[in-house]
Amino acid sequence: EQRVQRVQQAVKARLTKLPSERKKMCTARAPWQNLSTRFADYKSNSDCIFVGDMRNVLGLNEKEGTVRVEPLVEVGQITRWLLPKGYMLKTTLEIEEATLGGLAMAVGMTTASHKWGLLQETVRAYEIVLGDGRLVTATRDNEHADLWHALPWSHGSLGLLVGLTLEVQPVTNWVALSYQAIEGHADICSRIREESLREDPADFVEATLFSLDQGVLMTAQFVDKPDSSIGRVNNCNWWFKPWFYCHIRDSFFAAKKNHNNTVTEFIPTYQYIFRHNRAVFWSLNDQLPEKYGNHWLFRLLFGWLTPPKVTFLKLPATASIRREMMLHRVYQDIVLPISTLEAATSKATELFGMWPLLVYPSRVYDHGPELQGQFRRPVDKVPGTNYGMFYDLGVYGIPKLVQDGHAKEYKSVSCMRAMEHFTRDVGGAPFLYADTFMTSEEFSQMFDLSLYDKVRKKYGAEDHFPHLYNKTSGCQSFDWKQVLDQETKMD
């Protein structure tokens, strides 16, 4: 309570300044300390409020099936706290250093989202300090329900998060993970849809595509203990184990040897949850090629250095490194209707030519025309439900033209805008942790800002916090429109 009161006092102290002397508010957390791949500069011209010590787990309510936390509690921290008690968050991201507050105010999706939806659906309550210093608790059905619906995807543009109550689920100590090798683009997409839309789905569903014609569909279930007659134990996070995406690739060929194209193994639950953490999915391969990163001698001598903290990588970035990261790398998570799998993976291949590609199915709920929030209402809902099945298309790495030494020929802004145009047309949206290249009009077409704008006005955020578009869109370190003009002249 003292930490919350300190935040309130800081906000109220700002109000004693003349309006002309006030700047828009944000947290004092430095840009290099978050997981966003954007190099944002807005904090240098903001009134920054310190929340850096709000890193505590406040309590588990087993009767309600919830846990209450402060916003800077990390995913790894809460998982280590919950698992010995027999629980985990319903939506648990695979990266240990992600903060729960950052995910709740942006978007969180994982391999259980085909059952629970986006992380926002598992939030019971947000505790928010408004621009005038008032503390309000927003839930799905209280007097601040409009705020509850608008806070996801808002990126701190409506208030300062100081507390969060999230739903948990009971778990066991083991997960049985099956790898199914699939060949043929249409078959891969069909099997992903089939598995995510089952009436009684697996606890976890994901797919990794190594080309348009080769992919691995992974389904996992909680189990009490391993069964050696079904599969072996894999402690996949032991120090000498290969990066997990490499293991998936190897599992494709192992599964092809079996009559059902499937292999199964048993993984301790914590290791399963953070199976992608060591290589940050496969993005670490861009800085440290896997032939070195997976070598036993490197692991023995320098393995303690991995995974590198994204915050560590961002801190020393020079202007030239920033520009290279924005123009010669792609780090995008894009939420799309499940019906677009074939078209979207083909489009990503055409524009970027990068492998692997990640696919995480997820429910997106329809909250009605008045309370939908920024992500637009699903058009194609699953029959008999109030949700549509979507998926996260994860595109991470170096585009093929850049890999092949033709960086000058790669039109980064044009390619990303083409992907954004495709995404808008099919009713999807990108995660806003990454660089986007939309005008304000295009941004308003992508996202439904009707409730957001009403909430900003009702709760006084217009005078105290930056608008979502201004806070998240574009490469804030340089003029992307100028780069687009240069790319256009190349044609």
N, C-alpha and C positions, 0 to 999 in steps of 0.2 A: 504493500500500500504506500509506503514511503517513496518508492521509485515512481509510482504512478502520480503521486502528489507533486513530486519534483517536476515531472513533465508538465502537469497542469500549471504549476507556478511559472515555468519558463514560457509557456504559451501566453499566459495572462500578462507576464512582464513585457512581452513584445507588444501587447495592445496599449501599453502606456506611451509608446512612441507615436510621433505624428504619423498619420497615414502615408505621407510622402516619404517617410524614412523606413517604412516597413517593406520587407521583401517577402516573396512567397516562401512558405515553410516547407521543410523536409527534415528527415532525420540527419543527424551529424555523422552518420556512418559513411566513411569515405567511399567513393565510387569503386576503388580497387578492392574493397572488402566484400563486394557482393559477387554472385555467380554470373551476372549478366555479361555477355560478350560485347555489349555496347561500351564505348569509352565516352561516358556522359560528362559534360562540363557544367551542368546547371547548378550544382551545389555551390560553386564558387560565387554565385550571385543569388544566394538564398539565405534566409534565416534558418540556421540549422539547430535542431533540438536534440540534445544528447539522450540516447536510449541504449547506449552501449553496454550497460550492465544488466539488461533485462534478458538473462540467459537461464532462468530457473524453471524447473518443472514444479508446478504448484500443487499437484495432487491428482490421484486416480479415484474416480467414482465408479466402482465396479457395478453397483446397482443400476446406474444410468448408462454404463458402458461408455464413459467419457474420460478424458484426461485434460486437465487445464494447465496451460503453459504460458510462458512469456514469449514475445515474438522472436527473440534471437536464439531460442533453443534449436539446435541442429538436429537433422534427421537421425544421424548416427547416435547422438546423445539420447534422444527419446527412445530409440529402438533398444539401446543397451539398458535403459531404465525399465522399459515395459516387458521385454522378453522374459526375464527371470520371474516375472509375475504372471506369465502365461498370456500376454497380450502383445499386439502391435497395432499401429494405426491402420485404419481400413485402407487408406491411400498413403503408401510409404515410398517415397522417391528412392532411387537406387544410388544416389550420391550422398555420402555421409555429411558433407559440409554445407549442404543446402539448409537454409533456415525455414522453420515452419511459418513464421510471419511473412517472409518473402513469398513463399508458395501460396499462402492464403490470400494475399493481396494481389497476387498475379494469377498464376494458374499452376496446378499440380496434376500430373497424370502418371499412372504406373500400370503394371501388368495386371492389377486387380480392378482397373477402372471399367472393364467390361461388366463387372458386377456392381460396383459402388458409384461409378461416375467419376467426374473430376473431383479433386480434393474439396472444392467449395461445397459439394453436396454433403460432406461429412463434417462440416463446421456447425456446431450447435450454437456457438455464440462468439461474436467479436466484441472486444472491449476497446472502445475508440475514444480518444481525446479529440474533440472538435476544435475548430479554429478559434472559438471564443473561450476555450479552456474547460468546457463542460465534459464530463465523462459519461458516456452512454454505452449501454449494452444492447447490441442488435442481435435478435434471433429471427428465425424463419417466420414466427407468428406473433411477435410482440408489436408494440407501437412503432418500433424502428425497423419493421420488416422490409421497408423499401431500401433502407441503408444496407441491410443484410444481403439483399439481392444485387446491389450495385457495387459492393466492396470488391468482389472477385474481378480480376482484370483491371482494377483501378490504379494499381501501382502507387499507393500512398497519396493519391490526388484528392481524397475525400476527408482524410483525417489521419491521426497518428495511432497506430495499433499498439496497445499496451498489454493485451491479454487475449487468449484464444482458447476455446473449448472444442476439442475434436473427438470424434467417435473412434472407438477402438474395437477390435475383434479378438476373440480367443484364438490361440494358435497352439501348435505342437512344436516339438523340437526339431522335426525333420520335414523335408519336402521331397516328394517323388517327382522328378522332372523327366519328361519324355521329349525326345528330339525326333521329329518326323522329317525326313528328307523328301522334298517335293521338287519335281522337275516340270517345266512348262509354266509360262506366265499365267495363263488362265487358271490352271490347276492350283497354283500357289494362292492366288487371290480368292478363289472359290473356297479353299480349305480354311483360310483365315476367317472369312465371313461365316462359314458353317460353324466353326468352333466358338466364335465370339457370340453367336446368336442362339446357341443351344439353350434349351429351357433349364437344364441343370448343368451349367458350364463348369469347367475346371476353376480352381481358385485363382490361377494365374494363366494368362495367355499372352504370347508375344511371338513375333516372327522377325527373322533377320534374312534379308535378301542379299545374296552375293552376286547376282546378276538378275536380269529379267526372267531367266529360265532356271535358276537354281536358288532355292531358299530352304530355310529350316523353320518349321512351325514348332514352338515349344509350349507345352501345357504342363502345369504343375499342380499338385494336390498336397495338402498337409497330411502327414501320416505320423503314426505313433513311433515307429521304428523302421529301420531298413529291412528289406526282404531280399536276401541274397539270391533267391530263386528268380527274382525279377530283374535285378540290376545290382551294380556295385556301388560302394560309397565313394563319393568324390568330394574331398575337402578342397573345393575349388579356390579358396582364398589362401591356402598355404603359400609360404614365401616363394617356393620354386614352381608353382603351378602357372601354366600359360595364361596370358590375358584371355578373358572369357570369350571374347568374340573369336579368337583363334580356336578355342575349344569347340565352339559351335561349328566352325568351319570343318574341323576334324570330325565332328559328330555326323556331319552330312555324309561323309564317305563311309564312316562306320555303320550308319543306319542303312545305307544302300546295300550292305552285305546281308541284311536280314530280310526275311520274306515279306514283312510288313513295313519295311523301310523305316523302322523305329528302334531307337535304343532308349533305355531308361536307367537313371541313376538316382542315388539318394544323397541329398546335400543338407547339412545343418542349416536351420532356418536363417540365422543371422548371415551366414555366408551366402545363402541364396539371395537374400534381399540386396546385398551389396556386391553381387557377382560382377557388375560392370564398373565398380568404383575404381579399381586399380588402374585401368586404362582409360577412364572417363569415357566409357563405351569403347570407341576406337580412335578417338581424337588424339590420344597421346602418340599414336603412330606417326603423326605429322611432325612431331618434334623428336621422337625417339623411335626409329624403325624397329619393327617387332623382332627382327633377327638379333638385335642387341637387347631390346627390352625384355625378351623372353629367355635370354642366355643365362645359364645357371651362374656363371661367374659374375655377370653384372648384378644379378639378384643378390648374390652373396655379399658383394662389396658395396653396392649402391642401391639395393632394393628398398632400403628404408627411405629413399628420396621419393618413392612413388606411392600413391599417386601425388603429383605435385598439386599444391593448392592453387586453384584458379586465381585467388587473391595474390599469391606470390608471383604468378606469371604476369599479372596486370600491372603490379606496382612499378617495375622498372621499365615499362614500355615507353620507348621514345616515339616521337611523331612519325618517323618512318616505319617503325614497327606497327604502330596503330593503323597506319594507312594500308600496310600489307595485310594485316589481319582483317580489315574491312573489305579490301578489294581482291585479295587473292586467297581468301578462305571463305568457307560457307559453314555456318553453325545455325541451323534452323530447325525448329520443331513446328510443324504445321498441322492444325486440326482440320480434318476433312471428313465428309460423309463416307461411310464404308462402301457405298456403291461406286466410288470414284477410284478404287484401288488400282485398277488397270491403267486408267488414264493418268493418274497422278504419278505413279512410279515411272511410267513412260515419259511424262513431261519432265520429271526430275532427271531422268537419264539423258534426255535430249539437251537440257540446259546445263547440267553440271558434270555428268559422266562419272560420278563418284560411287564407290562401293566400300562397305556394305550400306544398305538402307535399313532403317529401323521401323517397325510397325507395332504400335500398341493400340489395340481396340479400346474404345471407351464409350460409355453412355453419355449423351448430352440431353439433359432434361428440358422439357417445355414447361416453363413457369407461367405461361399466359402472356397476353399482350401488354399488360401493365407492369409486370414484375420480372421480365426475362433477364434484364441485365445486358451487359455489353455483347456477349456472344449471342448471335441471332437464334431465334427459335428454329429447331429442326423441322424441316419440311417433310421428310420421309421418316415417319415414326414407325417403330416396330409395332405391328398389329396388336391391339389390346393393351398397349402401354402408353405412358406419357413421355417416352424418350426415343431419340433416334440413336442408332449405333454409328459412331464416328471412329476415327483412329488418329493417332499421332504419327505423322511421317517424319522421321528423324533423318536429317541430311547433315552430316558432319564431315569436314575434311577439306582437301585441296582439289579444286576442279581439275578435270583431266587435261585441259589445255595448259594449265599452269604446271601440272605434274610433268607434262611433255616438253616443257621449256618454252612455251608460247604464251607467256603471261601477257604480253602486249596485245595479243589477239583476243584475250578473254574479256568480254564486256560484262563486268560484274553487276553494275547497276541495271543494265538492260535485262540481264538474265533474271535477277531477283524481281524486277518489276513484272516480267513475264510470268513468273511463278505466282506473284501476288495477284495478278490479273486472273489467272486460272483459279486461284483460291477464292477470290471474290465471286466469280461466276458460279461456283458450285456450292456456295454457302458455307465456306470454311473461314478460318482465320489463323494467322501465325501467332505463336507465343511472342510476347513483346519484350523478352529479355534480350533479343537479338536485334541487329540493325534491320530497319525497314525503310522502304523508299517510296512512301506514299505522300501525295498531297493531302491537305486537310479534307478536301472533298472526297478523295478516294478512301481515306481513313473512315469517314462517316458512312460510306457505302459498305465498307467491310464490317464495321461494328455498329451495333444499335445503341446510339447515345441518347435516346429519348429519356429513359429512366435516369441515366447517369446525369444528364443536364438538370433534370428536376431535383434530384438529390443534392447536387452541388448548390443549387439555389436555396433549397429548403434548409440545409444545414450550414449555410454560410461559407461553403468551401470556395466559392468564386473569389472571395476577397483574401483568402489565406493560403490556398494551395494551387500549384500550377495545374493547368488542364492536362488530361491524359495524353492528348496528341503532342503537346509541347514537351512533355516530360519524356516520352518514349520514342517518338518517331524520328526517322532520319539518322544519318551519321552526324552526330553533333560536333564532331571534330573538324569537319570540312563540308563544303557545299556539294551534296550529291547531285544536284541538278546541273552543276557545271561539269561534273564527270559524265553525266548522261549526254550533255551537248557534245562533249568530245567523242563519246562512243558513237553518237549518231553520225558524226562527220567521217567516221571510219568506213561507213557503208559505201 
